[in-house]
Amino acid sequence: MEPSNKRDLLQEDLDFSTWKDWYLFVQFLFYFSQGAAFAAILLMAPFLQTLGYLEEEALILQSIIFIPWLIKIIFGILSDTVKIGKLGRRKPYILIAGLIGVIGWIALPMYTSKHWTIIIIGMFVTGSVALGDTVLDSLGVDVTPPNRRGWMQGVAWGARGGGAILAGVFLGVWGNTLGWRYSYLSIGIFAVVGIMSALLIKEAEIIPKVTWGDFGREFRKSVTWHVTLFDFISGMGIALVSVMVTFMSDVLDLDIETAGVGTIGWGLVFFSVGQLVGALSIGGLGQKLNLLWVFIINAIIYAGFILSFLWIDFIALGIPTFPTVLYILVALLGAINGGFETSQMRISMEYSAKVFRGSLTGTMYNWYNSMSNLGQLSIGTIIIAQLIGAGIEYPVAMQISSIALVLSLIPGILLIKKLKLGRKIQ
């Protein structure tokens, strides 16, 4: 593939000389802390209810507090175009993410009753997580060489799963013992340390610099919208994950605040263990094998697994009183989901780094992430929720995800073949 004009860069033109293999450990620490923080945000509604908010009020507040995660592309544009002093274009935003995280995570546990300012503090928490995640995603694309991208994505998604294990234990299992406030404070301290650890990664010099005209030209490319469509559909494919907590609570009558076996907290732990194993395994296999077949097989297995829910009688299995079967199922779901997301994000990452205009890595990669989040957290989840609200049973409504996974094969396969992504690397 040749550059379309003098401002286009090819993958072989990029400077990966700043890369050190120990950066994988830094990325693991960062994404582990982000996984814990993100899971804590997803479980914020029960905490808000302890402050006196009704269930529907808590869910609405949680949705508002989650807004920074849906506008990650803005953070990507800032870190691509606005360089601050001698610190570069990534590290200043890592520092900002750490600072607002300190404010948010310390202030949040101090609330003992309802107050409108919790929206602001909550958005400090999610803003810290979203900004930090955006910048390290961008930095990862900048510095990670082709022969480490599979491992990088495996480490990232596996670490997120590991972090969610931590959140599940603190908030879902030990929440009653430690209390919600101490649990959130502990996770917050770890989240800030993880964000600041990203300062250890040396930035790569990107030439030429971004101009605002580059944005328009990039978004006029048909392949940009091809990748966008792929990530949106793939996001809808993993929307199932967003309703699993509600499924375990409403259908299986499991209580997030009940200590011991049978809790949603333990369900989150087993799901996260599976995601950790699946992401690391597929990250390694995707690096050694052809990405095309790894992606196809993973998507088909995922869709088939969700389809099997139509024939599983969860109540007859005795899950509410003997949840071992549930733990096995959610662990398998986590493993398959971790593997699929690793392949999905690797496709986006490889395109963002393979050919981009100027240094729009942060903008483009986080645009694709935002579209995946939109498909998962908004459109896909809303469709499933509306179907359930209309009286459709959970296993049937969840088939929206299996349908989307099958549909994602079309743009995914075309992208991998057209752009020659993820070739086997020794």
C-alpha positions in Angstrom: 0.0 0.0 0.0 1.4 3.3 -1.0 0.9 6.7 0.7 -1.8 8.7 -1.0 0.2 11.9 -0.5 3.2 13.2 1.2 1.5 13.5 4.6 0.6 9.8 4.8 2.9 7.5 6.7 3.3 3.7 6.2 3.8 1.3 9.0 7.5 0.8 8.1 8.1 4.5 8.3 7.1 4.6 12.0 9.7 4.8 14.7 9.4 2.0 17.2 12.9 2.5 18.6 11.5 3.7 22.0 9.8 0.3 22.6 11.0 -1.8 25.5 9.5 -5.3 26.2 9.1 -4.3 29.9 6.5 -1.8 28.7 4.1 -4.8 28.5 4.4 -5.0 32.3 3.5 -1.2 32.6 0.6 -1.8 30.2 -0.6 -4.7 32.3 -0.5 -2.6 35.5 -2.3 0.2 33.8 -5.0 -1.8 32.3 -5.4 -3.9 35.4 -6.1 -0.8 37.4 -8.4 0.5 34.7 -10.3 -2.8 34.7 -10.9 -2.5 38.4 -12.0 1.2 38.1 -14.3 0.5 35.2 -16.0 -2.4 36.9 -16.4 -0.2 40.0 -18.2 2.4 37.9 -20.5 -0.2 36.4 -21.4 -1.3 39.9 -21.9 2.2 41.2 -25.8 2.0 41.2 -26.0 -0.1 44.4 -23.6 2.3 46.1 -25.8 5.3 45.1 -28.8 3.4 46.5 -27.1 3.3 49.9 -27.0 7.1 49.8 -30.8 7.2 49.6 -31.4 7.2 45.8 -34.2 5.0 44.4 -33.2 2.2 42.0 -34.3 4.1 38.9 -32.6 7.3 40.2 -29.4 5.5 40.7 -29.4 4.0 37.2 -30.0 7.4 35.7 -27.2 9.0 37.7 -24.9 6.1 36.7 -25.7 6.8 33.1 -24.9 10.5 33.4 -21.7 9.8 35.3 -20.7 7.5 32.5 -20.8 10.2 29.8 -16.9 10.8 29.7 -16.5 7.3 28.5 -18.7 7.9 25.5 -16.7 11.0 24.3 -13.3 9.4 24.3 -12.7 10.7 20.8 -12.5 14.2 22.2 -9.7 13.2 24.4 -8.0 11.5 21.5 -8.2 14.7 19.4 -6.7 16.7 22.2 -3.8 14.4 22.8 -3.1 14.2 19.1 -3.1 17.9 18.4 -2.4 19.8 21.6 1.1 19.4 22.9 1.8 20.9 26.3 5.3 22.2 26.8 8.2 19.8 26.8 6.2 17.0 28.3 4.9 16.0 24.8 1.4 15.2 23.6 0.6 12.1 25.7 2.2 12.5 29.2 0.5 15.9 30.1 -2.9 14.2 29.8 -1.8 11.2 31.8 -0.9 13.7 34.6 -4.3 15.4 34.2 -6.1 12.0 34.4 -4.2 11.2 37.6 -5.0 14.5 39.2 -8.7 14.5 38.6 -8.7 10.8 39.6 -7.2 11.8 43.0 -9.9 14.3 43.5 -12.7 12.0 42.4 -11.8 8.8 44.1 -11.0 10.6 47.5 -14.2 12.7 47.4 -16.6 9.9 46.3 -16.4 7.8 49.4 -17.1 10.9 51.6 -20.7 11.0 50.6 -23.1 9.7 53.2 -26.4 11.0 51.7 -27.9 12.3 48.5 -26.4 15.5 47.0 -26.4 16.8 43.4 -22.6 17.3 43.5 -22.0 13.6 43.4 -22.7 13.9 39.6 -19.6 16.1 39.3 -17.4 13.9 41.5 -18.6 10.8 39.7 -17.7 12.4 36.3 -14.3 13.2 37.8 -13.9 9.5 38.5 -15.1 8.3 35.0 -13.3 11.2 33.3 -10.0 10.1 34.9 -10.5 6.5 33.8 -11.7 7.5 30.2 -8.9 10.1 29.7 -6.2 7.8 31.0 -7.5 4.9 28.9 -7.6 7.1 25.8 -4.1 8.4 26.1 -2.5 5.0 26.9 -4.4 3.5 24.0 -2.9 6.2 21.8 0.5 5.8 23.2 0.3 2.1 22.7 -0.4 2.5 19.0 2.5 5.0 18.8 5.2 2.8 20.3 4.1 -0.8 20.0 5.9 -2.6 17.1 4.0 -5.0 14.8 5.5 -8.1 16.5 4.1 -7.1 19.9 0.6 -5.9 19.0 -1.1 -9.3 19.6 0.6 -9.6 23.0 -0.2 -5.9 23.8 -4.0 -6.4 23.1 -3.9 -9.7 25.0 -2.2 -8.1 28.0 -4.6 -5.1 27.8 -7.9 -7.1 27.8 -6.5 -9.8 30.1 -5.4 -7.2 32.6 -8.8 -5.5 32.4 -10.3 -8.8 33.3 -7.9 -9.2 36.2 -8.8 -5.7 37.5 -12.5 -6.6 37.3 -11.7 -9.6 39.6 -10.3 -7.1 42.1 -13.5 -4.9 41.8 -15.7 -8.0 42.1 -14.0 -9.1 45.3 -14.0 -5.7 46.9 -17.4 -4.5 45.9 -19.4 -7.7 45.3 -18.0 -10.1 47.9 -16.3 -8.0 50.6 -18.5 -4.9 50.2 -20.5 -5.7 53.4 -17.4 -6.3 55.4 -15.3 -3.4 54.3 -18.1 -1.1 53.4 -18.7 0.5 50.0 -16.7 3.6 50.9 -13.5 1.8 51.9 -13.8 -0.5 48.9 -14.1 2.4 46.5 -11.3 4.3 48.1 -9.0 1.2 47.8 -9.8 0.7 44.2 -9.4 4.5 43.5 -5.9 4.6 45.0 -4.9 1.6 42.8 -6.5 3.2 39.8 -4.5 6.4 40.2 -1.2 4.5 40.7 -1.9 2.6 37.5 -2.6 5.8 35.5 0.7 7.4 36.7 2.7 4.3 35.9 2.1 5.1 32.2 4.6 8.0 32.6 7.3 5.3 32.4 6.7 4.8 28.7 8.8 7.0 26.4 6.9 8.8 23.7 7.8 8.2 20.0 8.4 11.3 17.9 5.7 11.6 15.2 6.4 13.5 12.1 4.6 15.3 10.4 2.4 17.1 12.8 -1.4 17.1 12.6 -3.3 19.8 10.8 -7.1 20.2 11.2 -7.5 19.4 7.5 -6.1 15.9 8.2 -9.2 15.1 10.2 -11.6 15.8 7.4 -9.5 13.9 4.9 -9.2 10.9 7.2 -13.0 10.8 7.7 -13.6 11.0 4.0 -11.8 7.7 3.5 -14.3 4.8 2.9 -12.1 2.4 4.8 -12.4 4.6 7.9 -16.2 4.1 7.8 -15.6 0.4 7.1 -13.7 0.0 10.3 -16.2 2.2 12.1 -19.1 -0.1 11.0 -17.1 -3.2 12.0 -16.5 -1.9 15.6 -20.1 -0.7 16.0 -21.5 -4.1 15.0 -18.9 -5.9 17.1 -19.8 -3.7 20.1 -23.4 -4.8 19.7 -22.1 -8.3 19.7 -20.7 -7.9 23.2 -23.7 -6.0 24.6 -24.7 -9.2 26.3 -22.0 -8.5 28.9 -23.7 -5.2 29.9 -26.9 -7.0 30.9 -25.4 -10.0 32.7 -25.6 -8.3 36.1 -29.3 -7.6 35.6 -29.8 -11.1 34.3 -28.2 -12.6 37.4 -30.1 -10.3 39.7 -33.6 -10.4 38.1 -33.7 -13.9 36.7 -31.5 -15.9 39.1 -32.4 -13.8 42.2 -28.8 -13.3 43.1 -28.0 -10.3 45.4 -25.0 -8.1 44.9 -24.7 -7.3 48.6 -25.0 -10.9 49.9 -21.7 -12.2 51.0 -20.7 -15.8 50.2 -21.5 -18.1 47.3 -24.3 -17.2 45.0 -23.4 -13.5 44.8 -23.1 -11.4 41.7 -19.7 -10.4 43.0 -18.5 -14.0 42.7 -20.1 -14.1 39.2 -18.0 -11.1 38.2 -14.9 -12.7 39.6 -15.4 -15.9 37.6 -16.3 -13.9 34.4 -13.1 -11.8 34.9 -10.9 -14.8 35.4 -12.2 -16.2 32.2 -11.7 -12.9 30.4 -8.1 -12.8 31.7 -7.3 -16.3 30.4 -9.2 -15.8 27.1 -7.6 -12.5 26.3 -4.0 -13.6 27.0 -4.5 -16.9 25.1 -6.0 -15.3 22.0 -3.5 -12.5 22.2 -0.7 -15.0 21.9 -2.4 -17.2 19.3 -3.4 -14.2 17.2 0.3 -13.2 17.2 1.5 -16.6 16.1 -1.4 -17.7 13.8 -3.2 -15.9 11.0 -5.5 -13.3 12.6 -8.2 -14.0 10.0 -8.9 -17.6 11.2 -8.5 -16.7 14.9 -11.1 -14.0 14.5 -13.6 -16.1 12.5 -13.4 -19.1 14.9 -13.7 -16.9 18.0 -16.8 -15.0 16.6 -18.6 -18.3 15.6 -17.9 -19.9 19.0 -19.1 -16.7 20.8 -22.4 -16.6 18.7 -23.0 -20.3 19.3 -22.4 -20.0 23.0 -25.0 -17.2 23.3 -27.4 -19.2 21.1 -27.1 -22.1 23.6 -28.8 -19.9 26.2 -32.1 -20.7 24.5 -32.0 -24.3 25.6 -30.4 -23.9 29.1 -32.9 -23.9 32.0 -31.0 -22.0 34.6 -33.6 -22.4 37.3 -33.8 -26.2 36.8 -30.0 -26.3 37.2 -30.5 -25.1 40.7 -28.3 -22.0 40.1 -29.9 -19.8 42.8 -29.0 -22.3 45.5 -26.1 -24.1 43.8 -24.3 -21.6 41.6 -21.3 -23.7 40.5 -22.9 -24.1 37.1 -23.4 -20.4 36.7 -19.7 -19.8 37.6 -18.6 -22.2 34.9 -20.9 -20.6 32.4 -19.8 -17.0 33.2 -16.1 -18.1 33.2 -16.6 -19.5 29.7 -18.4 -16.4 28.6 -15.5 -14.3 30.0 -12.9 -16.3 28.2 -14.8 -16.2 24.8 -15.5 -12.5 25.3 -11.9 -11.6 26.2 -10.7 -13.5 23.1 -13.1 -11.8 20.8 -12.4 -8.3 22.1 -8.7 -8.9 21.8 -9.1 -9.7 18.1 -11.6 -6.9 17.5 -9.4 -4.2 19.0 -6.3 -5.6 17.3 -8.0 -5.0 13.9 -8.7 -1.4 14.9 -5.2 -1.0 16.3 -3.5 -2.4 13.2 -5.4 -0.2 10.8 -4.8 2.9 13.0 -1.0 2.2 12.9 -0.7 0.8 9.4 -1.7 3.9 7.4 -2.7 7.1 9.0 -2.5 10.8 8.1 0.0 12.7 10.1 -0.2 11.4 13.7 -3.9 10.8 14.1 -3.4 7.5 15.9 -5.1 8.6 19.1 -8.1 10.1 17.3 -8.7 7.2 15.0 -8.1 4.4 17.5 -10.3 6.0 20.1 -13.0 6.8 17.5 -13.2 3.1 16.8 -13.3 2.4 20.5 -16.0 4.9 21.0 -18.1 3.3 18.2 -17.6 -0.1 19.9 -18.7 1.4 23.2 -21.7 3.0 21.5 -22.7 -0.4 20.1 -22.2 -2.2 23.4 -23.2 0.3 26.1 -25.9 2.2 24.3 -27.6 0.8 21.2 -27.1 -2.9 21.9 -27.9 -2.7 25.6 -30.9 -0.5 24.9 -32.3 -2.8 22.3 -31.9 -5.8 24.6 -33.5 -3.9 27.5 -36.4 -2.8 25.4 -37.1 -6.3 24.3 -37.0 -7.5 27.9 -39.3 -4.6 28.9 -41.7 -5.8 26.2 -42.0 -9.2 27.9 -39.3 -11.0 25.8 -37.4 -13.5 27.9 -33.7 -12.7 28.6 -32.2 -15.6 26.6 -34.2 -14.6 23.5 -33.4 -10.9 23.9 -29.7 -11.7 24.3 -29.7 -13.2 20.7 -29.3 -9.6 19.5 -25.7 -10.1 20.5 -25.3 -13.5 18.6 -26.8 -11.9 15.5 -24.4 -9.0 15.7 -21.5 -11.3 16.1 -22.3 -13.2 13.0 -22.8 -9.9 11.1 -19.5 -8.6 12.3 -17.8 -11.4 10.3 -18.6 -9.7 7.0 -16.8 -6.4 7.6 -14.2 -8.1 9.8 -13.1 -10.6 7.1 -13.1 -8.0 4.4 -11.0 -5.6 6.5 -8.4 -8.3 7.4 -8.1 -9.3 3.7 -8.2 -5.9 2.2 -5.7 -4.3 4.5 -3.6 -7.5 5.0 -3.9 -7.2 8.8 -2.5 -9.5 11.4 -0.2 -11.6 9.2 1.6 -14.3 11.1 4.7 -12.8 12.8 7.5 -14.9 14.2 
